[in-house]
Amino acid sequence: MRMSNLPWTLIVAGVLLVSGVLSANAWQERRIRRRIDAAFRPVETPTTTASARVEPTLRAGDADEGRPQDCR
């Protein structure tokens, strides 16, 4: 029994569609993976003391400096 052109055309179109979706997915995944790797790559920081991170601290007298004084 011989198949007409319609089933062959549908088979070829289905194979092309599936392969197109798979290749587009692989391309997007590779592009997104590069972005994620770049976002989570450790940042190189200079070792100078001027750019070193300084954590805020409170000293004994600092608590009262920010409050407004009573105006009587």
mmCIF file as Biopython writes it, N, C-alpha, C and O atoms, coordinates in Angstrom:
data_model
#
loop_
_atom_site.group_PDB
_atom_site.id
_atom_site.type_symbol
_atom_site.label_atom_id
_atom_site.label_alt_id
_atom_site.label_comp_id
_atom_site.label_asym_id
_atom_site.label_entity_id
_atom_site.label_seq_id
_atom_site.pdbx_PDB_ins_code
_atom_site.Cartn_x
_atom_site.Cartn_y
_atom_site.Cartn_z
_atom_site.occupancy
_atom_site.B_iso_or_equiv
_atom_site.auth_seq_id
_atom_site.auth_asym_id
_atom_site.pdbx_PDB_model_num
ATOM 1   N N  . MET A ? 1  ? 0.844  -1.170 0.000  1.0 0.0 1  A 1 
ATOM 2   C CA . MET A ? 1  ? 0.000  0.000  0.000  1.0 0.0 1  A 1 
ATOM 3   C C  . MET A ? 1  ? 0.892  1.237  0.000  1.0 0.0 1  A 1 
ATOM 4   O O  . MET A ? 1  ? 1.832  1.355  0.786  1.0 0.0 1  A 1 
ATOM 5   N N  . ARG A ? 2  ? 0.575  2.128  -0.882 1.0 0.0 2  A 1 
ATOM 6   C CA . ARG A ? 2  ? 1.370  3.329  -1.055 1.0 0.0 2  A 1 
ATOM 7   C C  . ARG A ? 2  ? 0.737  4.498  -0.311 1.0 0.0 2  A 1 
ATOM 8   O O  . ARG A ? 2  ? -0.474 4.709  -0.376 1.0 0.0 2  A 1 
ATOM 9   N N  . MET A ? 3  ? 1.609  5.286  0.427  1.0 0.0 3  A 1 
ATOM 10  C CA . MET A ? 3  ? 1.116  6.454  1.163  1.0 0.0 3  A 1 
ATOM 11  C C  . MET A ? 3  ? 1.101  7.664  0.243  1.0 0.0 3  A 1 
ATOM 12  O O  . MET A ? 3  ? 1.960  7.808  -0.627 1.0 0.0 3  A 1 
ATOM 13  N N  . SER A ? 4  ? 0.132  8.517  0.441  1.0 0.0 4  A 1 
ATOM 14  C CA . SER A ? 4  ? 0.063  9.745  -0.355 1.0 0.0 4  A 1 
ATOM 15  C C  . SER A ? 4  ? 1.050  10.773 0.194  1.0 0.0 4  A 1 
ATOM 16  O O  . SER A ? 4  ? 1.764  10.501 1.160  1.0 0.0 4  A 1 
ATOM 17  N N  . ASN A ? 5  ? 1.087  11.926 -0.409 1.0 0.0 5  A 1 
ATOM 18  C CA . ASN A ? 5  ? 2.023  12.981 0.000  1.0 0.0 5  A 1 
ATOM 19  C C  . ASN A ? 5  ? 1.655  13.614 1.340  1.0 0.0 5  A 1 
ATOM 20  O O  . ASN A ? 5  ? 2.539  14.110 2.039  1.0 0.0 5  A 1 
ATOM 21  N N  . LEU A ? 6  ? 0.403  13.612 1.709  1.0 0.0 6  A 1 
ATOM 22  C CA . LEU A ? 6  ? -0.021 14.273 2.944  1.0 0.0 6  A 1 
ATOM 23  C C  . LEU A ? 6  ? 0.625  13.665 4.184  1.0 0.0 6  A 1 
ATOM 24  O O  . LEU A ? 6  ? 1.159  14.423 4.994  1.0 0.0 6  A 1 
ATOM 25  N N  . PRO A ? 7  ? 0.614  12.353 4.387  1.0 0.0 7  A 1 
ATOM 26  C CA . PRO A ? 7  ? 1.269  11.819 5.594  1.0 0.0 7  A 1 
ATOM 27  C C  . PRO A ? 7  ? 2.765  12.103 5.629  1.0 0.0 7  A 1 
ATOM 28  O O  . PRO A ? 7  ? 3.309  12.395 6.694  1.0 0.0 7  A 1 
ATOM 29  N N  . TRP A ? 8  ? 3.439  12.025 4.489  1.0 0.0 8  A 1 
ATOM 30  C CA . TRP A ? 8  ? 4.879  12.312 4.461  1.0 0.0 8  A 1 
ATOM 31  C C  . TRP A ? 8  ? 5.147  13.786 4.781  1.0 0.0 8  A 1 
ATOM 32  O O  . TRP A ? 8  ? 6.099  14.113 5.489  1.0 0.0 8  A 1 
ATOM 33  N N  . THR A ? 9  ? 4.322  14.640 4.266  1.0 0.0 9  A 1 
ATOM 34  C CA . THR A ? 9  ? 4.472  16.070 4.540  1.0 0.0 9  A 1 
ATOM 35  C C  . THR A ? 9  ? 4.248  16.367 6.020  1.0 0.0 9  A 1 
ATOM 36  O O  . THR A ? 9  ? 4.977  17.159 6.617  1.0 0.0 9  A 1 
ATOM 37  N N  . LEU A ? 10 ? 3.242  15.734 6.605  1.0 0.0 10 A 1 
ATOM 38  C CA . LEU A ? 10 ? 2.980  15.937 8.040  1.0 0.0 10 A 1 
ATOM 39  C C  . LEU A ? 10 ? 4.102  15.374 8.898  1.0 0.0 10 A 1 
ATOM 40  O O  . LEU A ? 10 ? 4.456  15.975 9.912  1.0 0.0 10 A 1 
ATOM 41  N N  . ILE A ? 11 ? 4.667  14.236 8.517  1.0 0.0 11 A 1 
ATOM 42  C CA . ILE A ? 11 ? 5.780  13.650 9.268  1.0 0.0 11 A 1 
ATOM 43  C C  . ILE A ? 11 ? 6.997  14.569 9.208  1.0 0.0 11 A 1 
ATOM 44  O O  . ILE A ? 11 ? 7.624  14.838 10.233 1.0 0.0 11 A 1 
ATOM 45  N N  . VAL A ? 12 ? 7.328  15.044 8.028  1.0 0.0 12 A 1 
ATOM 46  C CA . VAL A ? 12 ? 8.483  15.943 7.875  1.0 0.0 12 A 1 
ATOM 47  C C  . VAL A ? 12 ? 8.245  17.243 8.634  1.0 0.0 12 A 1 
ATOM 48  O O  . VAL A ? 12 ? 9.153  17.740 9.300  1.0 0.0 12 A 1 
ATOM 49  N N  . ALA A ? 13 ? 7.043  17.799 8.546  1.0 0.0 13 A 1 
ATOM 50  C CA . ALA A ? 13 ? 6.734  19.037 9.262  1.0 0.0 13 A 1 
ATOM 51  C C  . ALA A ? 13 ? 6.823  18.825 10.771 1.0 0.0 13 A 1 
ATOM 52  O O  . ALA A ? 13 ? 7.313  19.699 11.486 1.0 0.0 13 A 1 
ATOM 53  N N  . GLY A ? 14 ? 6.356  17.678 11.264 1.0 0.0 14 A 1 
ATOM 54  C CA . GLY A ? 14 ? 6.441  17.391 12.695 1.0 0.0 14 A 1 
ATOM 55  C C  . GLY A ? 14 ? 7.874  17.254 13.168 1.0 0.0 14 A 1 
ATOM 56  O O  . GLY A ? 14 ? 8.233  17.757 14.233 1.0 0.0 14 A 1 
ATOM 57  N N  . VAL A ? 15 ? 8.700  16.569 12.373 1.0 0.0 15 A 1 
ATOM 58  C CA . VAL A ? 15 ? 10.116 16.410 12.735 1.0 0.0 15 A 1 
ATOM 59  C C  . VAL A ? 15 ? 10.809 17.771 12.742 1.0 0.0 15 A 1 
ATOM 60  O O  . VAL A ? 15 ? 11.583 18.065 13.653 1.0 0.0 15 A 1 
ATOM 61  N N  . LEU A ? 16 ? 10.540 18.598 11.737 1.0 0.0 16 A 1 
ATOM 62  C CA . LEU A ? 16 ? 11.140 19.934 11.695 1.0 0.0 16 A 1 
ATOM 63  C C  . LEU A ? 16 ? 10.674 20.804 12.861 1.0 0.0 16 A 1 
ATOM 64  O O  . LEU A ? 16 ? 11.466 21.557 13.427 1.0 0.0 16 A 1 
ATOM 65  N N  . LEU A ? 17 ? 9.410  20.705 13.217 1.0 0.0 17 A 1 
ATOM 66  C CA . LEU A ? 17 ? 8.880  21.484 14.338 1.0 0.0 17 A 1 
ATOM 67  C C  . LEU A ? 17 ? 9.527  21.070 15.654 1.0 0.0 17 A 1 
ATOM 68  O O  . LEU A ? 17 ? 9.946  21.917 16.443 1.0 0.0 17 A 1 
ATOM 69  N N  . VAL A ? 18 ? 9.604  19.766 15.886 1.0 0.0 18 A 1 
ATOM 70  C CA . VAL A ? 18 ? 10.199 19.278 17.142 1.0 0.0 18 A 1 
ATOM 71  C C  . VAL A ? 18 ? 11.681 19.642 17.206 1.0 0.0 18 A 1 
ATOM 72  O O  . VAL A ? 18 ? 12.161 20.076 18.253 1.0 0.0 18 A 1 
ATOM 73  N N  . SER A ? 19 ? 12.407 19.472 16.108 1.0 0.0 19 A 1 
ATOM 74  C CA . SER A ? 19 ? 13.827 19.813 16.128 1.0 0.0 19 A 1 
ATOM 75  C C  . SER A ? 19 ? 14.030 21.325 16.289 1.0 0.0 19 A 1 
ATOM 76  O O  . SER A ? 19 ? 14.996 21.753 16.920 1.0 0.0 19 A 1 
ATOM 77  N N  . GLY A ? 20 ? 13.136 22.127 15.728 1.0 0.0 20 A 1 
ATOM 78  C CA . GLY A ? 20 ? 13.220 23.576 15.908 1.0 0.0 20 A 1 
ATOM 79  C C  . GLY A ? 20 ? 12.983 23.992 17.351 1.0 0.0 20 A 1 
ATOM 80  O O  . GLY A ? 20 ? 13.682 24.861 17.873 1.0 0.0 20 A 1 
ATOM 81  N N  . VAL A ? 21 ? 12.010 23.381 17.991 1.0 0.0 21 A 1 
ATOM 82  C CA . VAL A ? 21 ? 11.727 23.702 19.399 1.0 0.0 21 A 1 
ATOM 83  C C  . VAL A ? 21 ? 12.894 23.276 20.289 1.0 0.0 21 A 1 
ATOM 84  O O  . VAL A ? 21 ? 13.282 24.011 21.198 1.0 0.0 21 A 1 
ATOM 85  N N  . LEU A ? 22 ? 13.453 22.098 20.032 1.0 0.0 22 A 1 
ATOM 86  C CA . LEU A ? 22 ? 14.588 21.627 20.832 1.0 0.0 22 A 1 
ATOM 87  C C  . LEU A ? 22 ? 15.819 22.512 20.651 1.0 0.0 22 A 1 
ATOM 88  O O  . LEU A ? 22 ? 16.516 22.805 21.623 1.0 0.0 22 A 1 
ATOM 89  N N  . SER A ? 23 ? 16.093 22.938 19.429 1.0 0.0 23 A 1 
ATOM 90  C CA . SER A ? 23 ? 17.259 23.791 19.207 1.0 0.0 23 A 1 
ATOM 91  C C  . SER A ? 23 ? 17.048 25.181 19.810 1.0 0.0 23 A 1 
ATOM 92  O O  . SER A ? 23 ? 17.990 25.752 20.358 1.0 0.0 23 A 1 
ATOM 93  N N  . ALA A ? 24 ? 15.844 25.736 19.724 1.0 0.0 24 A 1 
ATOM 94  C CA . ALA A ? 24 ? 15.570 27.036 20.338 1.0 0.0 24 A 1 
ATOM 95  C C  . ALA A ? 24 ? 15.694 26.950 21.862 1.0 0.0 24 A 1 
ATOM 96  O O  . ALA A ? 24 ? 16.201 27.873 22.499 1.0 0.0 24 A 1 
ATOM 97  N N  . ASN A ? 25 ? 15.235 25.848 22.437 1.0 0.0 25 A 1 
ATOM 98  C CA . ASN A ? 25 ? 15.353 25.653 23.881 1.0 0.0 25 A 1 
ATOM 99  C C  . ASN A ? 25 ? 16.814 25.564 24.297 1.0 0.0 25 A 1 
ATOM 100 O O  . ASN A ? 25 ? 17.205 26.153 25.305 1.0 0.0 25 A 1 
ATOM 101 N N  . ALA A ? 26 ? 17.624 24.838 23.539 1.0 0.0 26 A 1 
ATOM 102 C CA . ALA A ? 26 ? 19.047 24.712 23.857 1.0 0.0 26 A 1 
ATOM 103 C C  . ALA A ? 26 ? 19.739 26.069 23.754 1.0 0.0 26 A 1 
ATOM 104 O O  . ALA A ? 26 ? 20.585 26.397 24.586 1.0 0.0 26 A 1 
ATOM 105 N N  . TRP A ? 27 ? 19.387 26.856 22.743 1.0 0.0 27 A 1 
ATOM 106 C CA . TRP A ? 27 ? 19.990 28.177 22.574 1.0 0.0 27 A 1 
ATOM 107 C C  . TRP A ? 27 ? 19.636 29.092 23.740 1.0 0.0 27 A 1 
ATOM 108 O O  . TRP A ? 27 ? 20.507 29.782 24.270 1.0 0.0 27 A 1 
ATOM 109 N N  . GLN A ? 28 ? 18.353 29.106 24.149 1.0 0.0 28 A 1 
ATOM 110 C CA . GLN A ? 28 ? 17.933 29.946 25.276 1.0 0.0 28 A 1 
ATOM 111 C C  . GLN A ? 28 ? 18.584 29.491 26.577 1.0 0.0 28 A 1 
ATOM 112 O O  . GLN A ? 28 ? 19.006 30.317 27.385 1.0 0.0 28 A 1 
ATOM 113 N N  . GLU A ? 29 ? 18.665 28.193 26.776 1.0 0.0 29 A 1 
ATOM 114 C CA . GLU A ? 29 ? 19.276 27.687 28.003 1.0 0.0 29 A 1 
ATOM 115 C C  . GLU A ? 29 ? 20.747 28.078 28.085 1.0 0.0 29 A 1 
ATOM 116 O O  . GLU A ? 29 ? 21.228 28.461 29.151 1.0 0.0 29 A 1 
ATOM 117 N N  . ARG A ? 30 ? 21.464 27.984 26.970 1.0 0.0 30 A 1 
ATOM 118 C CA . ARG A ? 30 ? 22.870 28.369 26.948 1.0 0.0 30 A 1 
ATOM 119 C C  . ARG A ? 30 ? 23.020 29.860 27.221 1.0 0.0 30 A 1 
ATOM 120 O O  . ARG A ? 30 ? 23.928 30.260 27.949 1.0 0.0 30 A 1 
ATOM 121 N N  . ARG A ? 31 ? 22.143 30.695 26.650 1.0 0.0 31 A 1 
ATOM 122 C CA . ARG A ? 31 ? 22.200 32.142 26.857 1.0 0.0 31 A 1 
ATOM 123 C C  . ARG A ? 31 ? 21.898 32.501 28.315 1.0 0.0 31 A 1 
ATOM 124 O O  . ARG A ? 31 ? 22.593 33.326 28.908 1.0 0.0 31 A 1 
ATOM 125 N N  . ILE A ? 32 ? 20.874 31.891 28.885 1.0 0.0 32 A 1 
ATOM 126 C CA . ILE A ? 32 ? 20.506 32.167 30.281 1.0 0.0 32 A 1 
ATOM 127 C C  . ILE A ? 32 ? 21.581 31.659 31.234 1.0 0.0 32 A 1 
ATOM 128 O O  . ILE A ? 32 ? 21.880 32.308 32.236 1.0 0.0 32 A 1 
ATOM 129 N N  . ARG A ? 33 ? 22.163 30.504 30.930 1.0 0.0 33 A 1 
ATOM 130 C CA . ARG A ? 33 ? 23.207 29.954 31.798 1.0 0.0 33 A 1 
ATOM 131 C C  . ARG A ? 33 ? 24.415 30.885 31.843 1.0 0.0 33 A 1 
ATOM 132 O O  . ARG A ? 33 ? 25.038 31.036 32.894 1.0 0.0 33 A 1 
ATOM 133 N N  . ARG A ? 34 ? 24.751 31.510 30.715 1.0 0.0 34 A 1 
ATOM 134 C CA . ARG A ? 34 ? 25.863 32.470 30.706 1.0 0.0 34 A 1 
ATOM 135 C C  . ARG A ? 34 ? 25.542 33.676 31.581 1.0 0.0 34 A 1 
ATOM 136 O O  . ARG A ? 34 ? 26.404 34.166 32.311 1.0 0.0 34 A 1 
ATOM 137 N N  . ARG A ? 35 ? 24.294 34.157 31.507 1.0 0.0 35 A 1 
ATOM 138 C CA . ARG A ? 35 ? 23.903 35.293 32.348 1.0 0.0 35 A 1 
ATOM 139 C C  . ARG A ? 35 ? 23.973 34.939 33.828 1.0 0.0 35 A 1 
ATOM 140 O O  . ARG A ? 35 ? 24.450 35.735 34.638 1.0 0.0 35 A 1 
ATOM 141 N N  . ILE A ? 36 ? 23.502 33.754 34.179 1.0 0.0 36 A 1 
ATOM 142 C CA . ILE A ? 36 ? 23.522 33.337 35.581 1.0 0.0 36 A 1 
ATOM 143 C C  . ILE A ? 36 ? 24.954 33.190 36.068 1.0 0.0 36 A 1 
ATOM 144 O O  . ILE A ? 36 ? 25.279 33.631 37.170 1.0 0.0 36 A 1 
ATOM 145 N N  . ASP A ? 37 ? 25.816 32.577 35.262 1.0 0.0 37 A 1 
ATOM 146 C CA . ASP A ? 37 ? 27.216 32.436 35.652 1.0 0.0 37 A 1 
ATOM 147 C C  . ASP A ? 37 ? 27.880 33.795 35.845 1.0 0.0 37 A 1 
ATOM 148 O O  . ASP A ? 37 ? 28.672 33.972 36.771 1.0 0.0 37 A 1 
ATOM 149 N N  . ALA A ? 38 ? 27.563 34.756 34.975 1.0 0.0 38 A 1 
ATOM 150 C CA . ALA A ? 38 ? 28.141 36.089 35.112 1.0 0.0 38 A 1 
ATOM 151 C C  . ALA A ? 38 ? 27.608 36.799 36.347 1.0 0.0 38 A 1 
ATOM 152 O O  . ALA A ? 38 ? 28.338 37.559 36.984 1.0 0.0 38 A 1 
ATOM 153 N N  . ALA A ? 39 ? 26.354 36.565 36.694 1.0 0.0 39 A 1 
ATOM 154 C CA . ALA A ? 39 ? 25.765 37.244 37.854 1.0 0.0 39 A 1 
ATOM 155 C C  . ALA A ? 39 ? 26.323 36.715 39.170 1.0 0.0 39 A 1 
ATOM 156 O O  . ALA A ? 39 ? 26.447 37.467 40.137 1.0 0.0 39 A 1 
ATOM 157 N N  . PHE A ? 40 ? 26.657 35.443 39.217 1.0 0.0 40 A 1 
ATOM 158 C CA . PHE A ? 40 ? 27.131 34.858 40.468 1.0 0.0 40 A 1 
ATOM 159 C C  . PHE A ? 40 ? 28.642 34.661 40.510 1.0 0.0 40 A 1 
ATOM 160 O O  . PHE A ? 40 ? 29.155 34.012 41.421 1.0 0.0 40 A 1 
ATOM 161 N N  . ARG A ? 41 ? 29.358 35.213 39.538 1.0 0.0 41 A 1 
ATOM 162 C CA . ARG A ? 41 ? 30.811 35.137 39.544 1.0 0.0 41 A 1 
ATOM 163 C C  . ARG A ? 41 ? 31.339 36.043 40.647 1.0 0.0 41 A 1 
ATOM 164 O O  . ARG A ? 41 ? 30.854 37.166 40.794 1.0 0.0 41 A 1 
ATOM 165 N N  . PRO A ? 42 ? 32.313 35.591 41.423 1.0 0.0 42 A 1 
ATOM 166 C CA . PRO A ? 42 ? 32.837 36.453 42.489 1.0 0.0 42 A 1 
ATOM 167 C C  . PRO A ? 42 ? 33.487 37.699 41.905 1.0 0.0 42 A 1 
ATOM 168 O O  . PRO A ? 42 ? 34.162 37.645 40.877 1.0 0.0 42 A 1 
ATOM 169 N N  . VAL A ? 43 ? 33.271 38.815 42.578 1.0 0.0 43 A 1 
ATOM 170 C CA . VAL A ? 43 ? 33.785 40.093 42.118 1.0 0.0 43 A 1 
ATOM 171 C C  . VAL A ? 43 ? 35.194 40.262 42.656 1.0 0.0 43 A 1 
ATOM 172 O O  . VAL A ? 43 ? 35.459 40.027 43.835 1.0 0.0 43 A 1 
ATOM 173 N N  . GLU A ? 44 ? 36.088 40.672 41.777 1.0 0.0 44 A 1 
ATOM 174 C CA . GLU A ? 44 ? 37.461 40.948 42.195 1.0 0.0 44 A 1 
ATOM 175 C C  . GLU A ? 44 ? 37.478 42.297 42.904 1.0 0.0 44 A 1 
ATOM 176 O O  . GLU A ? 44 ? 37.097 43.307 42.313 1.0 0.0 44 A 1 
ATOM 177 N N  . THR A ? 45 ? 37.915 42.331 44.163 1.0 0.0 45 A 1 
ATOM 178 C CA . THR A ? 45 ? 37.945 43.590 44.912 1.0 0.0 45 A 1 
ATOM 179 C C  . THR A ? 45 ? 39.383 44.030 45.085 1.0 0.0 45 A 1 
ATOM 180 O O  . THR A ? 45 ? 40.271 43.205 45.301 1.0 0.0 45 A 1 
ATOM 181 N N  . PRO A ? 46 ? 39.611 45.318 44.992 1.0 0.0 46 A 1 
ATOM 182 C CA . PRO A ? 46 ? 40.975 45.820 45.220 1.0 0.0 46 A 1 
ATOM 183 C C  . PRO A ? 46 ? 41.359 45.644 46.677 1.0 0.0 46 A 1 
ATOM 184 O O  . PRO A ? 46 ? 40.497 45.647 47.556 1.0 0.0 46 A 1 
ATOM 185 N N  . THR A ? 47 ? 42.627 45.495 46.931 1.0 0.0 47 A 1 
ATOM 186 C CA . THR A ? 47 ? 43.103 45.227 48.292 1.0 0.0 47 A 1 
ATOM 187 C C  . THR A ? 47 ? 43.548 46.490 49.015 1.0 0.0 47 A 1 
ATOM 188 O O  . THR A ? 47 ? 44.213 46.397 50.046 1.0 0.0 47 A 1 
ATOM 189 N N  . THR A ? 48 ? 43.205 47.652 48.512 1.0 0.0 48 A 1 
ATOM 190 C CA . THR A ? 48 ? 43.606 48.883 49.191 1.0 0.0 48 A 1 
ATOM 191 C C  . THR A ? 48 ? 42.731 49.106 50.420 1.0 0.0 48 A 1 
ATOM 192 O O  . THR A ? 48 ? 41.596 48.631 50.478 1.0 0.0 48 A 1 
ATOM 193 N N  . THR A ? 49 ? 43.255 49.817 51.381 1.0 0.0 49 A 1 
ATOM 194 C CA . THR A ? 49 ? 42.512 50.045 52.624 1.0 0.0 49 A 1 
ATOM 195 C C  . THR A ? 49 ? 41.414 51.077 52.429 1.0 0.0 49 A 1 
ATOM 196 O O  . THR A ? 49 ? 40.448 51.077 53.192 1.0 0.0 49 A 1 
ATOM 197 N N  . ALA A ? 50 ? 41.523 51.958 51.437 1.0 0.0 50 A 1 
ATOM 198 C CA . ALA A ? 50 ? 40.512 52.989 51.232 1.0 0.0 50 A 1 
ATOM 199 C C  . ALA A ? 50 ? 39.195 52.385 50.753 1.0 0.0 50 A 1 
ATOM 200 O O  . ALA A ? 50 ? 38.127 52.910 51.069 1.0 0.0 50 A 1 
ATOM 201 N N  . SER A ? 51 ? 39.255 51.298 50.003 1.0 0.0 51 A 1 
ATOM 202 C CA . SER A ? 51 ? 38.025 50.709 49.487 1.0 0.0 51 A 1 
ATOM 203 C C  . SER A ? 51 ? 37.560 49.508 50.306 1.0 0.0 51 A 1 
ATOM 204 O O  . SER A ? 51 ? 36.615 48.819 49.923 1.0 0.0 51 A 1 
ATOM 205 N N  . ALA A ? 52 ? 38.225 49.258 51.435 1.0 0.0 52 A 1 
ATOM 206 C CA . ALA A ? 52 ? 37.827 48.134 52.272 1.0 0.0 52 A 1 
ATOM 207 C C  . ALA A ? 52 ? 36.465 48.423 52.905 1.0 0.0 52 A 1 
ATOM 208 O O  . ALA A ? 52 ? 36.149 49.571 53.219 1.0 0.0 52 A 1 
ATOM 209 N N  . ARG A ? 53 ? 35.685 47.399 53.082 1.0 0.0 53 A 1 
ATOM 210 C CA . ARG A ? 53 ? 34.352 47.560 53.656 1.0 0.0 53 A 1 
ATOM 211 C C  . ARG A ? 53 ? 34.460 47.839 55.149 1.0 0.0 53 A 1 
ATOM 212 O O  . ARG A ? 53 ? 35.220 47.184 55.862 1.0 0.0 53 A 1 
ATOM 213 N N  . VAL A ? 54 ? 33.693 48.816 55.611 1.0 0.0 54 A 1 
ATOM 214 C CA . VAL A ? 54 ? 33.684 49.186 57.024 1.0 0.0 54 A 1 
ATOM 215 C C  . VAL A ? 54 ? 32.267 48.994 57.535 1.0 0.0 54 A 1 
ATOM 216 O O  . VAL A ? 54 ? 31.326 49.593 57.015 1.0 0.0 54 A 1 
ATOM 217 N N  . GLU A ? 55 ? 32.117 48.170 58.542 1.0 0.0 55 A 1 
ATOM 218 C CA . GLU A ? 55 ? 30.813 47.923 59.131 1.0 0.0 55 A 1 
ATOM 219 C C  . GLU A ? 55 ? 30.461 49.050 60.092 1.0 0.0 55 A 1 
ATOM 220 O O  . GLU A ? 55 ? 31.337 49.531 60.810 1.0 0.0 55 A 1 
ATOM 221 N N  . PRO A ? 56 ? 29.210 49.482 60.126 1.0 0.0 56 A 1 
ATOM 222 C CA . PRO A ? 56 ? 28.808 50.528 61.069 1.0 0.0 56 A 1 
ATOM 223 C C  . PRO A ? 56 ? 28.813 49.995 62.504 1.0 0.0 56 A 1 
ATOM 224 O O  . PRO A ? 56 ? 28.437 48.850 62.755 1.0 0.0 56 A 1 
ATOM 225 N N  . THR A ? 57 ? 29.235 50.825 63.415 1.0 0.0 57 A 1 
ATOM 226 C CA . THR A ? 57 ? 29.274 50.432 64.822 1.0 0.0 57 A 1 
ATOM 227 C C  . THR A ? 57 ? 28.683 51.548 65.668 1.0 0.0 57 A 1 
ATOM 228 O O  . THR A ? 57 ? 28.606 52.693 65.223 1.0 0.0 57 A 1 
ATOM 229 N N  . LEU A ? 58 ? 28.277 51.229 66.854 1.0 0.0 58 A 1 
ATOM 230 C CA . LEU A ? 58 ? 27.781 52.210 67.812 1.0 0.0 58 A 1 
ATOM 231 C C  . LEU A ? 58 ? 28.761 52.297 68.964 1.0 0.0 58 A 1 
ATOM 232 O O  . LEU A ? 58 ? 29.211 51.288 69.506 1.0 0.0 58 A 1 
ATOM 233 N N  . ARG A ? 59 ? 29.077 53.529 69.321 1.0 0.0 59 A 1 
ATOM 234 C CA . ARG A ? 59 ? 29.909 53.751 70.498 1.0 0.0 59 A 1 
ATOM 235 C C  . ARG A ? 59 ? 29.009 54.211 71.635 1.0 0.0 59 A 1 
ATOM 236 O O  . ARG A ? 59 ? 27.816 54.434 71.430 1.0 0.0 59 A 1 
ATOM 237 N N  . ALA A ? 60 ? 29.552 54.350 72.793 1.0 0.0 60 A 1 
ATOM 238 C CA . ALA A ? 60 ? 28.759 54.673 73.976 1.0 0.0 60 A 1 
ATOM 239 C C  . ALA A ? 60 ? 28.032 56.013 73.842 1.0 0.0 60 A 1 
ATOM 240 O O  . ALA A ? 60 ? 26.879 56.100 74.263 1.0 0.0 60 A 1 
ATOM 241 N N  . GLY A ? 61 ? 28.633 57.047 73.288 1.0 0.0 61 A 1 
ATOM 242 C CA . GLY A ? 61 ? 28.018 58.362 73.206 1.0 0.0 61 A 1 
ATOM 243 C C  . GLY A ? 61 ? 27.191 58.576 71.939 1.0 0.0 61 A 1 
ATOM 244 O O  . GLY A ? 61 ? 26.500 59.590 71.838 1.0 0.0 61 A 1 
ATOM 245 N N  . ASP A ? 62 ? 27.236 57.675 70.988 1.0 0.0 62 A 1 
ATOM 246 C CA . ASP A ? 62 ? 26.559 57.866 69.702 1.0 0.0 62 A 1 
ATOM 247 C C  . ASP A ? 62 ? 25.039 57.775 69.806 1.0 0.0 62 A 1 
ATOM 248 O O  . ASP A ? 62 ? 24.347 58.335 68.956 1.0 0.0 62 A 1 
ATOM 249 N N  . ALA A ? 63 ? 24.508 57.116 70.781 1.0 0.0 63 A 1 
ATOM 250 C CA . ALA A ? 63 ? 23.068 56.898 70.854 1.0 0.0 63 A 1 
ATOM 251 C C  . ALA A ? 63 ? 22.304 58.195 71.072 1.0 0.0 63 A 1 
ATOM 252 O O  . ALA A ? 63 ? 21.181 58.325 70.583 1.0 0.0 63 A 1 
ATOM 253 N N  . ASP A ? 64 ? 22.877 59.165 71.795 1.0 0.0 64 A 1 
ATOM 254 C CA . ASP A ? 64 ? 22.177 60.405 72.104 1.0 0.0 64 A 1 
ATOM 255 C C  . ASP A ? 64 ? 22.418 61.506 71.077 1.0 0.0 64 A 1 
ATOM 256 O O  . ASP A ? 64 ? 21.709 62.513 71.109 1.0 0.0 64 A 1 
ATOM 257 N N  . GLU A ? 65 ? 23.377 61.366 70.174 1.0 0.0 65 A 1 
ATOM 258 C CA . GLU A ? 65 ? 23.731 62.440 69.252 1.0 0.0 65 A 1 
ATOM 259 C C  . GLU A ? 65 ? 22.654 62.693 68.206 1.0 0.0 65 A 1 
ATOM 260 O O  . GLU A ? 65 ? 22.504 63.832 67.765 1.0 0.0 65 A 1 
ATOM 261 N N  . GLY A ? 66 ? 21.916 61.706 67.802 1.0 0.0 66 A 1 
ATOM 262 C CA . GLY A ? 66 ? 20.939 61.878 66.747 1.0 0.0 66 A 1 
ATOM 263 C C  . GLY A ? 66 ? 19.590 62.392 67.199 1.0 0.0 66 A 1 
ATOM 264 O O  . GLY A ? 66 ? 18.751 62.724 66.362 1.0 0.0 66 A 1 
ATOM 265 N N  . ARG A ? 67 ? 19.360 62.468 68.478 1.0 0.0 67 A 1 
ATOM 266 C CA . ARG A ? 67 ? 18.060 62.895 68.986 1.0 0.0 67 A 1 
ATOM 267 C C  . ARG A ? 67 ? 18.000 64.415 69.097 1.0 0.0 67 A 1 
ATOM 268 O O  . ARG A ? 67 ? 18.990 65.043 69.471 1.0 0.0 67 A 1 
ATOM 269 N N  . PRO A ? 68 ? 16.864 65.009 68.781 1.0 0.0 68 A 1 
ATOM 270 C CA . PRO A ? 68 ? 16.726 66.461 68.958 1.0 0.0 68 A 1 
ATOM 271 C C  . PRO A ? 68 ? 16.674 66.824 70.448 1.0 0.0 68 A 1 
ATOM 272 O O  . PRO A ? 68 ? 16.176 66.062 71.276 1.0 0.0 68 A 1 
ATOM 273 N N  . GLN A ? 69 ? 17.189 67.978 70.750 1.0 0.0 69 A 1 
ATOM 274 C CA . GLN A ? 69 ? 17.200 68.458 72.127 1.0 0.0 69 A 1 
ATOM 275 C C  . GLN A ? 69 ? 15.837 69.070 72.471 1.0 0.0 69 A 1 
ATOM 276 O O  . GLN A ? 69 ? 15.134 69.569 71.592 1.0 0.0 69 A 1 
ATOM 277 N N  . ASP A ? 70 ? 15.481 69.028 73.728 1.0 0.0 70 A 1 
ATOM 278 C CA . ASP A ? 70 ? 14.224 69.657 74.174 1.0 0.0 70 A 1 
ATOM 279 C C  . ASP A ? 70 ? 14.355 71.173 74.029 1.0 0.0 70 A 1 
ATOM 280 O O  . ASP A ? 70 ? 15.339 71.765 74.472 1.0 0.0 70 A 1 
ATOM 281 N N  . CYS A ? 71 ? 13.374 71.780 73.417 1.0 0.0 71 A 1 
ATOM 282 C CA . CYS A ? 71 ? 13.348 73.234 73.253 1.0 0.0 71 A 1 
ATOM 283 C C  . CYS A ? 71 ? 12.319 73.793 74.243 1.0 0.0 71 A 1 
ATOM 284 O O  . CYS A ? 71 ? 11.118 73.753 73.978 1.0 0.0 71 A 1 
ATOM 285 N N  . ARG A ? 72 ? 12.781 74.306 75.366 1.0 0.0 72 A 1 
ATOM 286 C CA . ARG A ? 72 ? 11.894 74.849 76.379 1.0 0.0 72 A 1 
ATOM 287 C C  . ARG A ? 72 ? 12.020 76.319 76.475 1.0 0.0 72 A 1 
ATOM 288 O O  . ARG A ? 72 ? 11.338 76.945 77.287 1.0 0.0 72 A 1 
#
